[in-house]
């Protein structure tokens, strides 16, 4: 990671751990897919690609890979991400089983917001 202070490294590592927690929870809930969405769905420009795929697929195929790459390359995006509120709304149908997933997403959002503000 270019020009990282120890504090930056710690923050980046914490966010990568949160991304791993999101993946783990998706897998535990049986929401991890081996089949990728279509090229058209992957190119959706609608927030969360909600017009083309369920949120769990967006998390798996778009959000997680992009965030991991952003963090590994130490690319500071112009704004924080706010996935938690939408995830809480979407995953409410899963009841308490979704609580760890929603908490992992919230933890990432919070850490990411702090990181972006430090720019």
C-alpha positions as CSV (number, residue, x, y, z in Angstrom):
1,X,0.0,0.0,0.0
2,X,1.6,3.2,-1.1
3,X,2.5,5.8,1.6
4,X,0.6,4.2,4.4
5,X,1.1,5.3,8.0
6,X,0.7,2.7,10.7
7,X,-2.6,4.2,11.5
8,X,-3.7,3.9,7.8
9,X,-2.5,0.3,7.7
10,X,-4.5,-0.5,10.8
11,X,-7.7,1.2,9.4
12,X,-7.3,-0.6,6.1
13,X,-6.8,-4.0,7.8
14,X,-9.9,-3.4,10.0
15,X,-12.0,-2.7,6.9
16,X,-10.6,-5.8,5.1
17,X,-11.6,-7.9,8.1
18,X,-15.1,-6.4,8.0
19,X,-15.3,-7.4,4.3
20,X,-14.3,-10.9,5.2
21,X,-17.1,-10.9,7.9
22,X,-19.6,-9.8,5.3
23,X,-18.6,-12.6,3.0
24,X,-18.7,-15.1,5.8
25,X,-22.2,-14.1,6.8
26,X,-23.4,-14.3,3.2
27,X,-22.0,-17.8,3.1
28,X,-23.5,-18.8,6.5
29,X,-26.9,-17.6,5.3
30,X,-26.7,-19.6,2.1
31,X,-26.7,-16.4,0.0
32,X,-23.3,-17.0,-1.6
33,X,-23.7,-17.8,-5.3
34,X,-21.3,-19.8,-7.5
35,X,-23.0,-18.5,-10.6
36,X,-22.1,-14.9,-11.5
37,X,-24.8,-12.5,-12.6
38,X,-25.1,-11.7,-16.4
39,X,-22.8,-9.1,-17.9
40,X,-25.8,-6.8,-18.2
41,X,-26.6,-7.1,-14.5
42,X,-22.9,-6.4,-13.6
43,X,-23.0,-3.2,-15.7
44,X,-26.1,-1.8,-14.1
45,X,-25.7,1.8,-13.1
46,X,-28.6,1.8,-10.7
47,X,-27.6,2.1,-7.0
48,X,-26.9,-1.4,-5.6
49,X,-27.8,-2.7,-9.1
50,X,-31.2,-3.2,-7.6
51,X,-32.8,-3.2,-11.1
52,X,-30.7,-6.2,-12.1
53,X,-29.9,-8.4,-9.1
54,X,-30.6,-9.1,-5.4
55,X,-28.5,-7.2,-2.9
56,X,-26.6,-10.3,-1.8
57,X,-25.4,-10.8,-5.4
58,X,-24.4,-7.1,-5.6
59,X,-22.5,-7.5,-2.4
60,X,-20.7,-10.6,-3.6
61,X,-20.0,-9.7,-7.2
62,X,-19.6,-5.9,-7.2
63,X,-19.2,-4.4,-3.7
64,X,-16.8,-6.9,-2.1
65,X,-14.4,-7.1,-5.1
66,X,-14.4,-3.3,-5.6
67,X,-13.9,-2.5,-1.9
68,X,-11.1,-5.0,-1.5
69,X,-9.3,-3.5,-4.5
70,X,-9.9,0.0,-3.3
71,X,-8.4,-0.8,0.1
72,X,-5.5,-2.9,-1.3
73,X,-4.5,-0.2,-3.7
74,X,-5.1,2.5,-1.0
75,X,-7.4,4.4,-3.4
76,X,-9.4,6.9,-1.5
77,X,-12.8,7.3,-3.0
78,X,-14.5,10.7,-2.9
79,X,-17.3,9.7,-0.6
80,X,-18.3,7.2,2.1
81,X,-20.5,4.3,1.2
82,X,-23.8,3.8,3.0
83,X,-24.9,0.2,2.4
84,X,-26.1,-0.5,5.9
85,X,-29.5,1.2,5.8
86,X,-30.4,-0.4,2.5
87,X,-29.2,-3.8,3.7
88,X,-31.2,-3.6,6.9
89,X,-34.3,-2.9,4.8
90,X,-33.6,-5.7,2.3
91,X,-32.6,-8.4,4.7
92,X,-35.4,-7.7,7.2
93,X,-37.2,-10.7,5.6
94,X,-34.5,-13.0,6.9
95,X,-35.3,-12.0,10.5
96,X,-32.7,-12.4,13.2
97,X,-30.6,-14.6,11.0
98,X,-29.6,-11.5,9.0
99,X,-28.5,-9.5,12.1
100,X,-24.8,-10.5,12.0
101,X,-24.7,-9.7,8.2
102,X,-26.3,-6.3,8.7
103,X,-24.0,-5.6,11.7
104,X,-20.9,-6.5,9.6
105,X,-22.1,-4.2,6.8
106,X,-22.7,-1.4,9.4
107,X,-19.2,-2.0,10.8
108,X,-17.7,-1.6,7.4
109,X,-19.7,1.5,6.6
110,X,-18.6,3.2,9.9
111,X,-14.9,2.4,9.5
112,X,-15.0,3.4,5.8
113,X,-16.6,6.7,6.6
114,X,-13.9,7.5,9.2
115,X,-11.2,6.6,6.6
116,X,-12.7,8.7,3.9
117,X,-13.0,11.7,6.3
118,X,-9.3,11.5,7.0
119,X,-8.3,12.4,3.4
